[in-house]
Amino acid sequence: QASEVLQPLLAKLLLFHIRGPMPLTAIKLGGKVMVLVLALMCLACLPRSARACEIRLGGALAATGKYTSYGEQVKNGWTLWAERLNERGGLILPSGRCTIAMPLDVRDDQSSKDLSSEVLEAMLNTSSPEYAGLDFVLGPASSGITLGNSIVAERHRRILFSTGASETLYNRGNEYIFSSLTPGNKYMSSGLEMLRSRGARTVVFAHEAKSFSASVCRGANATAVELGMRVAGYYEYEPGKTNFADLVYQIKALDADVYVGCGHLNDVTYLIGNANVLNVNPSALLVTHASDQRII
């Protein structure tokens, strides 16, 4: 059972579904900002009530193009959550029981920044024939594309649940973008802390010249300096690079304890592949997207 302190907080998150759109801001509890996506996932612990409602989730995600795999992961994750939630009876609010409309209304943005914003605009604009009547927006799996979509969501006063990790998304004053993700600039912090405690003293960084990738490596570089590690090298490479032999040769010559690669799935895969071919074997390798089967 939710505490008396949490109940008003959780109820407020979906109150606009019943009363109509209203400005939402991050709600503070005990001096700390509560991330509203976490509140949404906790709503099932509220008391029962007789009135029912249906919540519509959806957005512009990649089903084709270079971000296809990310789009599928976002869609599959939210679909699994919604199915499990509905099986348990949905969200129980003081004003009624709410289930998630299925299937989720997800439309292909072809991995295009401009098209994604256009698709989402049509889904949220009541005068558009493509209007979807969404209560919440699912953000795409790209920080660059998410930025444009968050502006559209703000204009239509709809909360966008972001999977973008670049911290620049969250310091622009937009009150309609929320995320429970670790910010990109903190992705490597725990890994570097653990390696430093086990004797690692030197580190080298390489990242793709994109906002998310740069955010991860710059944050990791700052962490390394704070930990007293020596940064032996810091490299940036152009998007779309597939041959990393030149970069790997330079990195190999530095003989650092830890190599950190910050990028997207394709370039990180090529970077690791080239390192294997050239027999580069650091004590530890930290990379983004390490959980993807192709990286493993």
PEMOJO-V10191 format. One record per pair of residues at least 6 apart in sequence whose ideal C-beta (glycine too) atoms are under 8 Angstrom apart, sorted by the first residue. I is the first residue (numbers start at 1). GAP is how many residues later the second one is. Records with the same first field share a line. If there is no record, write none. Layout:
I=GAP + GAP
//
This chain:
1=44 + 46
2=8 + 40 + 43 + 44
5=24
6=23 + 36
7=39 + 40 + 87
9=18 + 20 + 25 + 30
10=29 + 32 + 33 + 35 + 36
11=35 + 82 + 83 + 84
12=12 + 15
13=11 + 23 + 26 + 27 + 30
14=26 + 29 + 41 + 77 + 79 + 84 + 121
15=7 + 80
16=6 + 8
17=36 + 38 + 81 + 118
18=35 + 77 + 78
21=136 + 137
22=135
23=134 + 152
24=12 + 135 + 151 + 152
25=150
26=7 + 8 + 9 + 10 + 149 + 152
27=6 + 7 + 9
28=6
35=143 + 144 + 145
36=123 + 142
37=124 + 141 + 142 + 143
38=142
40=51 + 96 + 121
41=40
43=48 + 49 + 50
44=41 + 44 + 45 + 46 + 47 + 48
45=47
46=45 + 46 + 47 + 48
47=45 + 47
48=44 + 49
49=43 + 44 + 45 + 46 + 47 + 48
50=46
51=44 + 45 + 46
52=44 + 45 + 46 + 47
53=40 + 42 + 43 + 44 + 45 + 46
54=44 + 45 + 46 + 47
55=36 + 43 + 44 + 45 + 46 + 80 + 81
56=45 + 49 + 76 + 77 + 78 + 79 + 80
57=21 + 25 + 43 + 44 + 47 + 48 + 77 + 78 + 79 + 80 + 81
58=46 + 47 + 48 + 49 + 65 + 74 + 76 + 79 + 80
59=46 + 47 + 48 + 61 + 64 + 75 + 78 + 79 + 80 + 81 + 90 + 101
60=46 + 47 + 48 + 49 + 55 + 56 + 57 + 59 + 60 + 63 + 80 + 89
61=10 + 13 + 14 + 45 + 46 + 47 + 48 + 77 + 79 + 80
62=6 + 8 + 9 + 46 + 47 + 48 + 49 + 78 + 79 + 80
63=8 + 9 + 43 + 45 + 47
64=44 + 46 + 47
65=45 + 46 + 47
66=45 + 200
67=44 + 73 + 74 + 75 + 78
68=43
69=196 + 223
70=70 + 71 + 72 + 93 + 195
71=37 + 38 + 40 + 69 + 70
73=68
74=64 + 65 + 66 + 67 + 89
75=29 + 31 + 63
78=26 + 60
79=23 + 24 + 25
82=18 + 20 + 22
83=19
85=6 + 14 + 15
86=13 + 14 + 16
89=8 + 10
90=7 + 8 + 9 + 10
91=6 + 7 + 8
92=6
104=34
105=18 + 27 + 29
106=32
107=12 + 16
108=11
109=6 + 7 + 10 + 11 + 31 + 36
111=31 + 34
112=33
113=29 + 31 + 32 + 35
114=34
116=24 + 29 + 32 + 33
117=28 + 31 + 32 + 34 + 35
119=11
120=17 + 29 + 32 + 33
121=7 + 31
122=6 + 7 + 8 + 9
123=7 + 8 + 9 + 11
124=7 + 8 + 10 + 13 + 28 + 29 + 31 + 32 + 34
125=6 + 31
134=24
135=23
136=22 + 23 + 24 + 25
137=12 + 16 + 21 + 22 + 23 + 24
138=22 + 23
139=7 + 10 + 11 + 21 + 22 + 23 + 24 + 25 + 38 + 40
140=6 + 9 + 23 + 24
141=22 + 23
142=22 + 70
143=21 + 22 + 23 + 25 + 26 + 41 + 67 + 68 + 69 + 72
144=20 + 66 + 67 + 68
145=19
146=14 + 16 + 17 + 18 + 23 + 31
147=17 + 21 + 22
149=11
150=10 + 12 + 19 + 24 + 26 + 27
151=23
153=6 + 7 + 23 + 24
154=6 + 20 + 21 + 22 + 23
157=19
158=18
159=17 + 18 + 19
160=16 + 17 + 18
161=17 + 18
162=7 + 15 + 16 + 17 + 19
163=16 + 18
164=15 + 48
165=14 + 16 + 17 + 18 + 19 + 22 + 47 + 50 + 51
166=17 + 18 + 45 + 46 + 49
167=16 + 17 + 18 + 48 + 52
168=43 + 47
169=8 + 10
170=7 + 9 + 13
183=32 + 36
184=28 + 31 + 32 + 35
185=30 + 31 + 33 + 34 + 35 + 37
186=33 + 37
187=29 + 32 + 33 + 75 + 101
188=28 + 29 + 31 + 32 + 35 + 72 + 74 + 98
189=30 + 31 + 34
191=93 + 95
192=8 + 11 + 28 + 31 + 32 + 35 + 37 + 66 + 68 + 94
193=30 + 34
195=62 + 63 + 88 + 89 + 91
196=31 + 32 + 33
199=58
200=29 + 57 + 58 + 83 + 84
201=28 + 29 + 56
202=27 + 28 + 29 + 30 + 52 + 53 + 54 + 55 + 56
203=21 + 26 + 27 + 28 + 29 + 53 + 54 + 55 + 56 + 57
204=27 + 28 + 29 + 30 + 31 + 47 + 50 + 52 + 54 + 55 + 56
205=12 + 15 + 16 + 26 + 28 + 29 + 30 + 55 + 57
206=11 + 28 + 29 + 30 + 31 + 41 + 45 + 53 + 54 + 55 + 56 + 65
207=6 + 7 + 9 + 10 + 28 + 29 + 30 + 54 + 55 + 56
208=6 + 28 + 29 + 30 + 31 + 33 + 54 + 55 + 56 + 59
209=27 + 28 + 29 + 30
210=29 + 53 + 54
212=52
213=49 + 50 + 51 + 75
214=22 + 48
216=46 + 72
217=17 + 43 + 45
220=40 + 42 + 66
221=10 + 13
224=7
225=6
229=29
232=22 + 23 + 24
233=17 + 18 + 21 + 23
235=12 + 15 + 16
237=7 + 10 + 30
239=28
240=27
241=26 + 29
242=24 + 25 + 28
243=27 + 31
244=26 + 27 + 30 + 31
245=29 + 33
247=24 + 27
248=23 + 26 + 27 + 30 + 32
249=29
251=8 + 24 + 29
252=26 + 28
256=26
257=25 + 26 + 27
258=24 + 25 + 26 + 27 + 28
259=16 + 21 + 23 + 25 + 26 + 27
260=25 + 26 + 27
261=7 + 10 + 11 + 24 + 25 + 26 + 27
262=25 + 26
263=8 + 24 + 25 + 26
264=24 + 25
265=24 + 27 + 29 + 30
268=19 + 20 + 21 + 27
269=25 + 26
271=16
272=13 + 15 + 23
275=10
287=8
289=6
290=6
//
